[in-house]
Amino acid sequence: MSIARVEARVQPARAGDPKQVGPYRIIGRLGSGGMGTVHAGLDPAGLRVAVKVIHPAQAEDHEFRARFRREVQLSARVQGPCLIPLLAADPDAENPWLATAYAPGLTLNQHLAAHGPLTGGALYAFATGTAQALAAIHAAAVIHRDFKPQNVILSPTGPRVLDFGIAHSADGTSVTRTGVMTGTPGWISPEHYRTGAAGSEGDMFAWGILVTHAATGRLPFGAGAPDVVAYRVMSADPDLDGLPEPLRGIVEKTLAKEPNSRPTASEIAEQCADLLAAQTTQIIASDVEATLVGDLVSAEWNVPTAKDPTWHAPVRWGRRTFGIVAACAVIGGLAGGALALQPDGAAPSSSSDRPHASATDTTTVATPTAVSASAGARTKSPEPPSMDSDEATIAVWRVARRAKGEAEFETEAALGHDVSLGVGEEHGYAGQYAVTFAHPRREIYIAIDGPVVAPYIVQAVAKDACLTLRMMADIYTGLPYDEYVLVDNTTSTAPAIVWEDNFRTNTDCTTQANERNTTNQGQDLDWQPTEAGLEAAQMPSTDRGEIRVATEAVHQLFTEWNGNSRLFHDPRYINNDNTSIGFAPNEGTMYVWTTKPGWNQDTRNEWGNTATDIACQTVLVESRARKEWAYAQYAVAVLEGDGGVQFLHWGSAGSCAT
C-alpha cells in the first residue's frame, strides 16, 4: 500500500495500534491495506509524518521482508524535487516500518473526479514537476515502473511523485518477484508488453500518458479490456486532442513506439520548464524574480487541495504574492547525514524569541532591535550595515532575511533538520538553529540557540551544515550562496560569529585546517586487515554515527570515482549494490570494499588509491572531531566472485599525511 495514497482525515487509532514507532508518536490512522497500515505520526518537533507498518503476517515472509528492505534502499537513493521524502525506516524490526513526510492533497485521479482536468499554467506546472521528479529518480539509477495518477499527489506546494513499491534499479535488481509483469494496463509501454523490458524509457512513456490524462481526463489509448488496450498501445496512434499545442509536441515524442526514440526525463523537464517560464512571465509582477524552476511551479500552482481539520498542521511560512512557495520536496535519507524535508514546508521549530524577518508580501526586514520587548512598539531600524567587508559580521546577521523561493525554503528546512539530527543524537546537544540569508554577500547564517556551545559542538554543526549545503547546491544549481556563517546566539546580549567557511571550495567539508591537503597513503606495516574483520564490517550497523560517516564517505567515493557518469553498465561504475563501507568494532577498523571481480589489476589499483584517500581522511577527521570515535584504522579491498578478497591498502589515522 502506498504510504501517501490514503484518506486525508485522520482516523482514530484502533486497539492494538502502536503508540510509538521509532522516533514517531502515533496519533491515529491514515489507512490500511493488504500489506500494512499507514499511521498518522508526529516527529519530536511536532511535524507530521506518515508511518507504514507492515502486517505481522507479511513480516514473517522472508521474501517479502527482503523486497521491503530493497524498497527502502531504492527510496533512500533518490533525492530531488517533487518527491515524497523518505525520513527513516527499520526493515529489520519485528514489524518492519518506514516513515515519509506527510503530503496532504488529492491524488491526480481523485482531483480529476472532483474538479476535472488541469488547465493553463497549472497543467504546465504539473508537467514540469513530474518530469523533474522522474529525472531525479533516473539520475539515481532507479526506474519507477508504476507512474500513474494514483501515485501523484497534488499537494498544496506542487505535484509529488510517490510509491517505489515496484521500482527497481537500473542495473536490473528488482523489488518484485521474478517473472511477474508489473505496471497497470493502459500505463505499460509497448516494449514491456512485447518483451517485458522495463527501463527509464518506459517511465517516459507513462509520463506522456499521465500528462495527457491530467489535461483531458482520458487515456490516450482509451480504456477497455486489457488485451484491447495492449493492442492499441503497441500499434495505434495516441489520441492527444485537447492538449495545448506546445505541450502536445513534447508528449507526442514520449509516446513513440520505439524506446530509443523517446527523450530522457531531464530533456523533457527542461523543455517543460521553458514552456512554464513563458506562462509565468505573463503573470509575475515586475518586481519579483522567479529564477528557479520551483518558483515558476509555485507561481502557477493553484489547484484546490483537501483540508484536514482533525490533524493539526505545524505553523506554515508566509506566502509570496504570486503563489505558494516551496513547490517541491527534497528526498530525505535514512539516519546519518542524509537530508530530510520538514513536511508541508514547515519552518524548523525554535524556542528562541529573537524576531527574525519573515517571508511576507512586503520586503521590510524586521531586525532584533526593531521591536520593543516590553511594549511591542516599533522603533527606528538602524542604518543598514556595510556589505563590502571581507568577513561576516553580526550587523549583517541582524538584517539577514528569512528564506524566499523554493531553493532557500528547502535549504532552511534541510539545515534545520539535518544539523538537529546529527548534532543532537551524536553529541546530546539540544539546540535550535535559525537560518537566514544575506543575498548580497552570498552568505547563509545559522544562529545557534540553546545551551552554551562547546568548541566540538561548533565543529560538528559546521561539518553537518557544510555537507548539507553542498548537497543542496547540487540539487539547486542556481543557489546563489557560497559562504556559511555560524553565530553563537546562546547569550542573546552578546551574539558572536564562531565559524565562517566556503562550502563550495571546502569540497570535503573538513573542519580543521591541517586536514585539507591529505594525500594518498601507503601501507601501515604495524597491522594487517583480516577477513574476519571484513565479515564483521559487513554486518548492518545500528549506530547513528557509523551510519552517518559511512553514508558520507561512500557518497564521496561514488562522486570521485564515477564523476558525472550515468553509464550504469560500464564495468567501472560503482553504486550501493556493489560498494559499501562498514566497521569492525573489535578491530577498530573501517573497511571499504567493492565487489568487482572482473576488474584488472590496474583498475583495482586506481580505485584503491581513490578509496584510500577518502578512507584515510575519514578516520582522521572523525578521530580528531570526537573523542569517543572508536575507529582509527582503515582497510580497502576488492571482493572476488568466489568469496576471495584482495586487500589493496590499509593504514591508520596517524599515518595520514597532514
VOGU-3710 file (C-alpha; in Angstrom, 3 decimals, decimal comma):
1> msiarvearv> 0,000/0,000/0,000  1,274/3,454/-0,862  2,184/5,491/2,166  0,568/8,671/0,899  -2,375/7,235/-1,015  -4,687/7,337/1,981  -7,650/9,263/3,290  -6,894/12,883/4,150  -8,700/12,821/7,508  -7,027/11,055/10,424
11> qparagdpkq> -8,997/8,073/11,661  -8,960/7,085/15,326  -6,346/4,561/16,408  -7,633/1,038/16,958  -6,951/-1,473/19,676  -3,502/-2,905/19,203  -2,149/0,044/17,227  1,297/1,134/18,398  1,693/4,325/20,393  5,235/4,843/19,146
21> vgpyriigrl> 7,085/3,686/16,040  10,763/4,562/16,069  11,001/8,255/16,998  7,419/8,975/15,881  4,396/9,349/18,163  1,339/7,725/16,578  -1,873/9,769/16,830  -4,194/7,851/14,518  -4,594/6,049/11,235  -4,414/7,273/7,674
31> gsggmgtvha> -5,384/3,997/6,019  -4,800/0,283/5,773  -4,216/-2,253/3,038  -3,212/-5,830/2,411  0,466/-5,241/3,202  0,319/-2,838/6,105  -1,215/0,050/7,974  -0,336/3,695/7,439  -0,373/5,623/10,697  -0,505/9,359/11,264
41> gldpaglrva> 2,504/10,354/13,323  4,359/13,314/14,731  8,113/13,600/14,982  9,768/15,031/18,119  9,432/18,544/16,673  5,695/18,104/16,077  5,952/17,754/12,311  3,542/15,423/10,555  4,722/12,123/9,121  3,124/9,056/7,575
51> vkvihpaqae> 4,391/5,772/9,025  3,787/2,498/7,154  3,986/-0,563/9,404  3,968/-3,966/7,723  1,400/-6,520/8,901  2,854/-9,322/11,098  1,884/-11,999/8,573  3,833/-10,238/5,859  6,763/-9,625/8,197  7,142/-13,393/8,670
61> dhefrarfrr> 7,581/-13,859/4,908  11,344/-13,734/4,289  10,874/-12,936/0,609  8,524/-10,073/1,403  10,891/-8,712/4,053  13,741/-8,780/1,522  11,616/-6,911/-1,008  10,632/-4,349/1,621  14,295/-3,829/2,522  15,036/-3,288/-1,163
71> evqlsarvqg> 12,176/-0,778/-1,404  13,733/1,184/1,439  17,173/1,079/-0,180  15,846/2,320/-3,513  13,781/5,091/-1,936  16,786/6,273/0,066  18,852/6,556/-3,108  16,501/9,034/-4,738  16,633/12,721/-3,942  15,312/15,656/-5,875
81> pclipllaad> 12,335/17,905/-6,428  8,676/16,881/-6,280  9,261/13,577/-4,491  7,926/12,283/-1,182  10,975/12,178/1,117  11,793/9,016/2,994  12,647/10,077/6,551  13,561/6,851/8,318  12,990/3,101/8,202  13,745/-0,117/10,029
91> pdaenpwlat> 13,311/-3,090/7,692  14,777/-5,419/10,328  12,288/-4,557/13,078  9,858/-7,205/14,292  7,245/-5,369/12,254  9,201/-3,523/9,535  8,290/0,121/9,007  9,181/3,196/7,035  8,273/6,845/7,511  7,866/9,592/4,957
101> ayapgltlnq> 6,865/13,216/5,045  3,109/13,595/5,036  1,794/15,114/1,818  -1,790/16,393/2,118  -3,830/16,622/-1,027  -5,754/14,602/-3,574  -4,188/12,105/-5,915  -4,471/13,059/-9,571  -7,295/10,591/-10,179  -9,205/11,959/-7,159
111> hlaahgpltg> -8,690/15,511/-8,401  -9,934/14,647/-11,894  -13,068/13,066/-10,430  -13,774/16,052/-8,177  -12,566/19,037/-10,189  -11,898/17,941/-13,756  -8,722/18,265/-15,859  -5,851/20,620/-15,145  -5,652/23,669/-17,393  -3,421/26,626/-18,159
121> galyafatgt> -0,392/27,262/-16,020  -1,306/24,531/-13,527  -1,028/21,940/-16,298  2,410/23,207/-17,339  3,495/23,236/-13,680  2,259/19,645/-13,300  4,158/18,511/-16,398  7,336/20,270/-15,254  7,240/18,992/-11,678  6,536/15,366/-12,573
131> aqalaaihaa> 9,249/15,385/-15,253  11,714/16,798/-12,709  10,766/14,012/-10,303  11,402/11,346/-12,935  14,714/12,966/-13,842  15,798/12,708/-10,195  14,650/9,085/-9,995  16,536/8,120/-13,131  19,643/10,026/-12,044  19,789/7,719/-9,019
141> avihrdfkpq> 19,717/4,675/-11,321  16,170/3,794/-10,276  13,175/3,081/-12,510  9,694/3,800/-11,152  7,656/1,358/-13,294  4,229/2,399/-11,988  3,873/6,041/-12,984  0,109/6,651/-12,875  -2,473/9,065/-11,344  -2,783/7,165/-8,067
151> nvilsptgpr> 0,933/7,742/-7,496  0,921/11,520/-7,879  -0,304/13,737/-5,045  -1,450/17,280/-5,829  -0,161/18,785/-2,612  -0,577/22,448/-1,631  3,013/23,027/-2,732  3,050/21,195/-6,058  2,847/17,694/-7,511  4,528/14,950/-5,505
161> vldfgiahsa> 5,506/11,597/-7,004  5,383/8,626/-4,666  5,374/4,834/-4,358  8,543/2,959/-5,231  6,826/-0,282/-4,224  7,580/-1,937/-7,572  10,570/0,167/-8,550  13,846/-1,446/-9,486  17,382/-0,319/-10,023  18,706/0,346/-13,493
171> dgtsvtrtgv> 21,256/-2,437/-13,034  18,384/-4,910/-13,047  17,867/-5,608/-9,345  14,113/-5,766/-8,931  11,933/-5,332/-5,879  9,286/-7,596/-7,371  9,243/-11,339/-7,839  10,994/-12,551/-10,952  8,693/-13,226/-13,889  5,751/-11,159/-12,625
181> mtgtpgwisp> 4,606/-8,430/-15,008  4,442/-5,127/-13,171  2,599/-1,956/-14,030  -1,026/-1,072/-14,699  -2,790/-1,847/-18,031  -3,044/1,322/-20,082  0,147/2,658/-18,498  2,521/-0,017/-19,778  4,956/0,694/-22,604  4,941/-1,179/-25,931
191> ehyrtgaags> 8,310/-2,813/-25,225  7,099/-4,067/-21,859  4,100/-5,678/-23,495  6,338/-7,268/-26,137  9,371/-8,421/-24,154  8,839/-7,473/-20,513  11,566/-4,812/-20,755  11,235/-2,087/-18,141  13,628/0,843/-18,380  13,639/4,582/-17,960
201> egdmfawgil> 12,121/4,835/-21,460  9,048/3,033/-20,130  8,706/5,636/-17,391  8,771/8,351/-20,050  6,015/6,575/-21,986  3,908/6,539/-18,804  4,706/10,229/-18,233  3,222/11,069/-21,633  0,064/9,143/-20,747  -0,075/10,838/-17,339
211> vthaatgrlp> 0,144/14,386/-18,726  -2,468/13,596/-21,380  -4,757/12,192/-18,687  -4,217/15,258/-16,483  -5,073/17,599/-19,376  -8,050/15,736/-20,849  -9,345/13,328/-18,213  -8,991/10,399/-20,613  -6,292/7,936/-21,622  -4,561/8,447/-24,990
221> fgagapdvva> -5,026/4,776/-25,886  -8,530/4,504/-24,468  -9,981/2,088/-21,951  -11,482/-1,375/-22,141  -10,299/-4,957/-21,955  -6,580/-5,259/-21,145  -5,770/-7,087/-24,388  -7,571/-4,432/-26,445  -5,691/-1,641/-24,686  -2,409/-3,513/-25,165
231> yrvmsadpdl> -3,063/-3,769/-28,928  -3,705/-0,011/-29,161  -0,565/0,793/-27,172  1,584/-1,316/-29,486  0,040/-0,329/-32,829  -2,306/2,695/-32,692  -1,575/6,421/-32,586  -2,379/8,174/-29,285  -5,385/10,488/-29,028  -3,884/13,801/-27,926
241> dglpeplrgi> -6,835/16,047/-28,746  -7,250/18,646/-26,010  -3,569/19,021/-25,163  -2,237/22,572/-25,630  -0,173/22,654/-28,817  3,272/23,398/-27,299  2,839/20,629/-24,722  1,366/18,252/-27,281  4,597/18,173/-29,263  6,581/17,195/-26,157
251> vektlakepn> 4,112/14,499/-25,087  3,964/13,034/-28,594  7,718/12,351/-28,513  7,450/10,440/-25,237  4,738/8,174/-26,697  6,938/6,925/-29,537  6,614/3,162/-30,075  10,371/2,620/-30,057  12,017/3,353/-26,677  15,184/4,735/-28,288
261> srptaseiae> 13,087/7,454/-29,956  11,870/8,910/-26,647  13,628/11,832/-24,961  15,021/11,485/-21,456  13,324/12,818/-18,349  15,912/15,562/-17,914  15,377/16,701/-21,509  11,614/16,746/-21,041  11,924/18,579/-17,715  13,985/21,297/-19,365
271> qcadllaaqt> 11,546/21,692/-22,268  8,541/21,846/-19,939  10,318/24,368/-17,735  10,799/26,606/-20,781  7,068/26,434/-21,536  6,254/27,110/-17,886  8,573/30,115/-17,839  6,717/31,558/-20,814  3,432/31,140/-18,926  4,759/32,522/-15,650
281> tqiiasdvea> 6,330/35,676/-17,026  2,878/36,764/-18,114  1,586/36,994/-14,535  4,514/37,590/-12,181  4,836/41,177/-11,041  7,832/43,034/-12,431  9,474/43,366/-9,017  9,529/39,627/-8,353  12,355/37,420/-9,554  11,491/33,803/-10,286
291> tlvgdlvsae> 14,785/32,447/-11,463  14,362/28,886/-10,226  12,041/26,326/-11,745  10,469/25,693/-8,347  9,453/29,333/-8,150  7,879/29,034/-11,589  5,915/25,979/-10,491  4,817/27,911/-7,393  3,639/30,844/-9,448  1,251/28,692/-11,456
301> wnvptakdpt> 0,206/26,112/-8,867  -3,380/26,961/-7,916  -5,178/23,616/-7,692  -7,658/23,020/-4,839  -6,382/20,751/-2,089  -8,034/18,694/0,594  -8,024/20,078/4,137  -7,638/18,055/7,291  -9,154/19,906/10,266  -8,638/16,977/12,635
311> whapvrwgrr> -4,876/16,817/12,213  -3,220/19,994/13,317  -0,515/21,115/10,933  2,619/22,963/12,023  2,860/26,699/11,504  3,480/27,498/7,850  5,771/30,067/6,384  4,392/33,188/4,752  3,489/33,277/1,079  4,688/35,416/-1,757
321> tfgivaacav> 2,238/37,401/-3,815  2,499/35,286/-6,911  1,806/31,874/-5,393  2,784/29,194/-2,938  6,457/28,832/-2,194  8,440/25,657/-1,797  6,832/23,769/-4,638  8,801/20,577/-4,458  10,203/18,415/-1,729  13,728/17,171/-1,313
331> igglaggala> 14,199/13,496/-0,772  15,492/12,719/2,639  17,769/9,855/3,513  17,986/7,359/6,283  19,688/8,242/9,540  23,088/9,803/9,486  23,950/12,806/7,395  21,345/12,497/4,662  18,803/15,218/4,042  15,181/15,111/5,168
341> lqpdgaapss> 12,431/17,590/4,345  10,301/19,178/7,012  6,809/18,097/5,854  4,500/20,687/4,349  7,275/23,232/4,130  7,117/23,908/7,863  9,826/26,036/9,382  12,112/24,354/11,870  10,853/24,909/15,391  12,864/27,129/17,677
351> ssdrphasat> 12,487/28,238/21,255  14,313/31,451/20,538  12,314/34,637/20,984  14,625/36,571/18,699  12,355/38,054/15,989  13,510/37,019/12,537  12,403/38,505/9,260  9,534/36,545/7,737  8,796/35,918/4,083  5,680/38,025/3,746
361> dtttvatpta> 4,162/40,119/0,977  6,331/43,072/1,873  10,062/43,470/1,594  10,542/45,069/5,031  13,013/43,191/7,212  12,426/43,143/10,959  15,633/43,208/12,980  16,231/42,150/16,579  16,375/45,799/17,640  13,283/46,876/15,741
371> vsasagartk> 10,781/45,555/18,321  10,460/46,602/21,932  10,021/43,523/24,095  8,336/45,483/26,872  5,785/47,435/24,894  5,823/45,787/21,498  6,244/49,208/19,904  8,372/49,549/16,791  11,412/51,760/16,920  13,513/53,136/14,131
381> speppsmdsd> 15,660/50,473/12,480  19,404/51,011/12,450  21,254/52,004/9,327  21,942/49,060/7,003  25,377/47,532/7,614  28,113/47,687/5,005  28,066/44,830/2,521  31,670/45,423/1,420  33,501/43,777/4,331  35,560/40,683/3,527
391> eatiavwrva> 34,325/38,938/6,681  30,869/38,191/8,003  29,622/40,490/10,764  26,967/40,434/13,444  25,497/43,569/11,871  24,871/41,696/8,610  23,412/38,750/10,512  20,944/41,035/12,270  19,427/42,165/8,976  19,728/38,879/7,090
401> rrakgeaefe> 16,306/37,828/5,881  14,348/34,579/6,107  14,012/32,284/3,106  12,394/33,321/-0,179  11,743/30,947/-3,033  11,903/27,192/-3,265  15,659/26,717/-3,053  16,016/28,840/0,090  12,973/27,312/1,790  14,225/23,800/1,143
411> teaalghdvs> 17,751/24,748/2,240  16,429/26,212/5,501  14,372/23,077/6,184  17,236/20,737/5,327  19,721/22,582/7,546  17,295/22,705/10,464  16,564/19,008/10,259  19,990/17,641/9,398  22,008/19,664/11,899  19,491/18,993/14,678
421> lgvgeehgya> 19,542/15,266/13,941  23,296/14,893/13,540  24,482/17,081/16,404  21,605/16,245/18,728  21,854/12,490/18,515  25,639/12,233/18,341  26,520/14,808/20,995  23,300/15,179/23,007  23,148/18,899/22,282  19,558/20,212/22,404
431> gqyavtfahp> 19,971/23,348/20,338  17,853/25,158/17,779  19,156/26,525/14,503  17,705/29,632/12,857  18,704/30,044/9,207  18,765/33,437/7,460  20,158/34,690/4,174  22,343/37,671/3,233  21,862/37,552/-0,526  24,096/40,493/-1,497
441> rreiyiaidg> 27,042/38,863/0,301  26,189/35,288/-0,801  26,173/34,243/2,877  23,903/31,872/4,802  23,762/32,492/8,551  22,985/29,718/11,037  22,286/31,022/14,533  22,682/28,506/17,349  20,222/28,979/20,221  20,166/26,844/23,356
451> pvvapyivqa> 22,723/25,736/25,941  26,219/27,188/25,804  28,101/25,602/22,910  31,468/23,930/23,329  34,036/24,105/20,505  33,444/20,484/19,471  29,717/21,277/19,079  30,567/24,206/16,810  32,804/21,916/14,781  30,063/19,299/14,467
461> vakdacltlr> 27,491/21,901/13,397  29,949/23,280/10,843  30,595/19,891/9,289  26,918/18,892/9,078  25,966/22,315/7,697  28,688/22,152/5,049  27,636/18,670/3,916  24,003/19,708/3,738  24,749/22,895/1,802  26,918/21,065/-0,704
471> mmadiytglp> 24,110/18,596/-1,323  21,554/21,392/-1,691  23,857/23,190/-4,123  23,944/20,029/-6,230  20,143/19,835/-6,225  19,571/23,567/-6,798  22,392/24,525/-9,133  21,275/28,165/-9,120  21,574/28,526/-5,331  23,303/31,940/-5,106
481> ydeyvlvdnt> 25,368/31,381/-1,945  28,956/30,334/-1,209  29,640/31,032/2,474  28,004/29,753/5,637  28,407/31,511/8,966  27,693/30,123/12,445  26,512/32,590/15,078  26,584/31,685/18,770  23,324/33,205/19,975  23,147/31,259/23,218
491> tstapaivwe> 23,727/34,547/25,038  21,326/36,914/23,303  23,044/40,015/24,689  26,391/39,078/23,165  25,992/37,038/19,951  29,278/36,148/18,281  30,421/34,675/14,990  32,164/31,386/15,747  32,624/29,881/12,283  32,833/31,047/8,664
501> dnfrtntdct> 33,676/28,905/5,658  33,070/28,472/1,931  31,118/25,267/1,458  31,816/25,209/-2,288  35,597/25,281/-2,056  35,773/23,079/1,066  34,843/20,070/-1,034  35,443/17,537/1,740  33,763/19,641/4,435  36,791/19,251/6,668
511> tqanernttn> 36,692/21,262/9,851  40,379/21,528/10,707  42,868/23,362/8,535  45,533/20,657/8,728  43,110/18,071/7,310  42,645/19,769/3,977  45,575/18,555/1,923  45,844/14,868/2,748  47,469/12,768/0,061  47,329/9,123/-0,889
521> qgqdldwqpt> 48,748/6,839/1,752  50,752/3,621/1,585  50,537/0,580/3,789  50,778/0,677/7,562  53,027/-2,282/8,357  52,191/-2,368/12,071  48,971/-4,287/11,464  47,033/-6,017/8,699  43,308/-6,297/7,956  41,586/-9,659/8,299
531> eagleaaqmp> 38,759/-11,429/6,531  37,081/-11,850/9,917  37,174/-8,082/10,357  35,721/-7,606/6,895  32,905/-10,025/7,739  32,193/-8,076/10,914  32,113/-4,823/8,923  29,548/-6,330/6,560  27,065/-6,747/9,411  24,476/-3,893/9,357
541> stdrgeirva> 25,207/-1,182/11,907  22,622/0,485/14,133  24,992/3,181/15,390  23,926/6,610/14,115  27,474/7,934/13,997  28,749/4,972/11,996  25,814/5,234/9,580  26,433/8,936/9,048  30,154/8,515/8,454  29,683/5,562/6,103
551> teavhqlfte> 26,975/7,380/4,143  29,087/10,497/3,695  32,229/8,602/2,763  30,626/6,205/0,300  28,791/9,043/-1,435  32,081/10,902/-1,747  33,631/7,760/-3,216  30,820/7,440/-5,769  31,271/11,074/-6,771  35,036/10,940/-7,139
561> wngnsrlfhd> 35,145/7,589/-8,944  32,061/7,871/-11,175  32,253/11,627/-11,772  29,196/12,677/-13,748  28,857/9,286/-15,409  25,459/7,632/-15,651  26,768/4,650/-17,642  25,369/2,119/-15,200  26,507/-0,863/-17,288  30,087/0,412/-17,502
571> pryinndnts> 32,268/-2,199/-15,730  33,978/0,636/-13,819  30,717/2,056/-12,427  30,138/1,612/-8,688  26,979/2,124/-6,643  25,224/0,954/-3,490  24,712/-2,519/-4,936  28,412/-3,332/-5,235  30,289/-0,928/-2,963  29,951/-0,382/0,788
581> igfapnegtm> 31,646/0,870/3,939  31,344/-0,794/7,323  33,003/-1,055/10,718  34,668/-3,848/12,674  34,343/-2,820/16,351  36,719/-5,490/17,689  39,490/-4,234/15,409  38,640/-0,533/15,497  38,796/-0,605/11,704  36,688/0,952/8,957
591> yvwttkpgwn> 36,518/-1,287/5,887  35,821/-0,059/2,339  35,104/-2,741/-0,249  33,726/-3,224/-3,733  32,589/-6,439/-5,404  34,212/-6,139/-8,825  35,844/-9,496/-9,654  36,111/-8,532/-13,331  38,413/-5,577/-12,750  42,007/-5,947/-13,878
601> qdtrnewgnt> 44,809/-5,013/-11,518  45,327/-1,535/-12,972  41,673/-0,644/-12,371  41,814/-2,134/-8,886  44,873/-0,083/-8,026  43,311/3,104/-9,389  40,105/2,559/-7,413  42,097/1,535/-4,346  44,020/4,808/-4,377  40,799/6,815/-4,605
611> atdiacqtvl> 39,138/4,822/-1,822  42,254/5,055/0,358  42,369/8,838/0,152  38,769/9,031/1,316  39,094/6,334/3,995  42,250/7,822/5,481  40,780/11,302/5,613  37,538/10,000/7,101  39,133/8,217/10,064  41,467/11,174/10,621
621> vesrarkewa> 38,667/13,750/10,704  36,404/11,665/12,935  39,215/10,786/15,332  40,038/14,463/15,821  36,441/15,629/15,994  35,153/13,150/18,582  36,982/11,578/21,474  34,501/8,703/21,547  35,173/7,757/17,905  36,405/4,150/18,045
631> yaqyavavle> 37,861/3,642/14,566  41,402/4,835/13,892  42,271/2,278/11,167  41,013/1,663/7,643  41,307/-1,043/5,004  40,382/-1,059/1,302  39,537/-4,276/-0,551  38,111/-5,799/-3,724  35,891/-8,854/-3,253  36,164/-11,731/-5,711
641> gdggvqflhw> 33,224/-13,643/-7,122  34,371/-16,907/-5,484  34,365/-15,402/-1,993  38,013/-14,391/-2,007  39,240/-10,920/-1,125  42,209/-8,781/-2,188  43,232/-6,142/0,343  44,714/-3,221/-1,570  45,614/-0,675/1,103  45,377/-0,288/4,852
651> gsagscat> 46,574/2,173/7,435  45,679/4,304/10,431  44,676/7,881/11,117  48,153/8,562/12,447  49,711/7,612/9,118  47,634/10,088/7,097  49,662/12,999/5,762  48,671/16,362/7,190
//
